[in-house]
Amino acid sequence: MLTAMPLGSCSSDAVIDCAIDRGPCSTHLSETGITATLDITPRPAEAMKTLVFRIDLKKGALPVTDGEVSLGLSMPGMTMAPNTVTLAHRGGGMYEGRGVIVKCPSGDVWQAEARIRRVSAQGMQPHRARFTFRVK
């Protein structure tokens, strides 16, 4: 796990599309038919605390079990050092890893970009699912 250090201003005009403190958020990747659901615990998601990141992958009702999944954590509109959490398959299409979101005194909007590569689709670019949320 790498922890990013902000390199510029932390303010952002990004649109929040995930109320992660209320529960998991989902997005459908139309190019693959996969639905990716992000969950972060414990709630509320707090900066500078170890968090558990989970991505649940389903294609229809079937779990996607052949994925290589990582999360890139960043602040929208800001250049940052990489902060990547590698997720391991825990069974049933659920991928999990631990990481830390750094604290920025002037901003609380973060983005998790799931990079999903199917092992069965060798040579294909990873698919991406983005979630934008607030951190306490």
C-alpha positions in Angstrom: 0.0 0.0 0.0 1.3 3.5 -0.9 -0.1 6.6 0.8 -0.4 9.7 -1.3 0.8 13.1 -0.1 -1.0 16.1 -1.6 1.0 18.1 -4.1 -1.3 21.0 -4.6 -4.6 22.6 -3.6 -7.2 20.3 -2.1 -10.3 22.2 -3.2 -12.6 20.7 -5.8 -15.8 21.4 -7.6 -16.4 17.6 -8.2 -19.9 16.2 -8.1 -20.5 13.7 -5.3 -22.1 10.6 -6.8 -21.6 8.2 -3.8 -23.0 8.7 -0.3 -20.5 6.1 1.0 -21.4 7.0 4.7 -24.9 5.7 4.1 -23.9 2.5 2.5 -22.4 0.9 -0.7 -22.5 2.6 -4.1 -22.9 0.9 -7.4 -22.2 1.7 -11.0 -22.9 -0.4 -14.2 -20.1 -0.8 -16.7 -22.2 -1.0 -19.9 -19.2 -2.1 -22.1 -18.8 -5.3 -20.0 -22.2 -5.8 -18.4 -20.5 -5.8 -15.0 -22.0 -3.9 -12.0 -19.3 -2.7 -9.5 -20.4 -2.0 -5.9 -18.0 -0.1 -3.6 -18.2 -0.2 0.2 -15.8 1.4 2.7 -15.8 0.5 6.4 -15.8 1.5 9.1 -18.3 4.3 8.7 -18.0 7.2 8.4 -14.9 7.0 6.1 -12.2 9.1 7.9 -8.9 10.4 6.7 -5.8 9.0 8.3 -7.5 5.9 9.5 -7.0 2.4 8.1 -10.1 1.6 6.0 -11.4 -1.6 4.4 -12.3 -1.1 0.8 -14.6 -3.7 -0.9 -15.6 -4.0 -4.5 -18.3 -6.5 -5.4 -18.4 -7.5 -9.1 -21.4 -9.1 -10.7 -22.4 -9.7 -14.3 -26.1 -10.0 -14.1 -26.7 -12.3 -11.0 -23.3 -14.1 -11.5 -20.2 -13.1 -9.4 -17.1 -12.1 -11.4 -14.4 -14.2 -9.8 -11.5 -13.8 -12.4 -10.7 -10.2 -11.7 -7.6 -8.4 -10.8 -8.9 -5.3 -9.0 -7.2 -2.2 -7.5 -8.4 1.1 -6.3 -6.7 4.4 -7.1 -7.5 7.0 -4.5 -7.2 10.7 -5.4 -8.8 14.1 -5.1 -10.6 15.1 -8.3 -8.8 17.9 -10.1 -5.7 17.6 -8.1 -2.2 16.2 -9.0 -1.3 13.7 -6.3 1.3 11.0 -5.7 -0.2 7.5 -6.3 -2.3 6.0 -3.6 -3.3 2.5 -4.8 -5.0 -0.2 -2.8 -4.7 -3.7 -4.2 -7.8 -5.8 -3.6 -7.8 -9.6 -3.2 -10.6 -11.9 -4.2 -12.3 -13.1 -1.0 -14.9 -15.3 -2.8 -18.2 -14.8 -4.6 -17.0 -11.8 -6.6 -16.0 -9.8 -3.5 -12.6 -8.1 -3.6 -11.1 -6.5 -0.5 -8.1 -4.5 0.6 -7.0 -2.1 3.3 -5.7 1.5 2.8 -5.5 5.0 4.1 -7.0 8.2 2.7 -4.7 11.1 3.6 -5.9 14.3 5.3 -6.1 17.5 3.4 -7.0 20.6 5.4 -8.9 22.4 2.7 -10.9 19.5 1.1 -12.8 16.4 1.8 -13.9 15.2 -1.7 -12.2 12.0 -2.8 -12.5 9.7 -5.8 -11.9 5.9 -5.8 -11.2 4.6 -9.3 -11.6 0.8 -9.5 -9.4 -0.7 -12.2 -10.8 -4.1 -13.1 -8.9 -6.4 -15.4 -10.4 -9.8 -16.2 -7.9 -12.6 -16.2 -9.9 -14.3 -18.9 -9.5 -11.2 -21.2 -5.7 -11.2 -21.6 -4.3 -8.2 -23.3 -7.4 -6.1 -22.7 -7.2 -2.7 -21.0 -8.7 -2.6 -17.5 -12.2 -1.3 -17.1 -12.7 1.6 -14.8 -15.4 2.4 -12.3 -15.3 5.8 -10.5 -16.9 6.8 -7.3 -16.7 10.3 -5.8 -17.5 10.8 -2.1 -16.8 12.8 1.0 -14.4 11.8 3.7 -14.7 13.0 7.3 
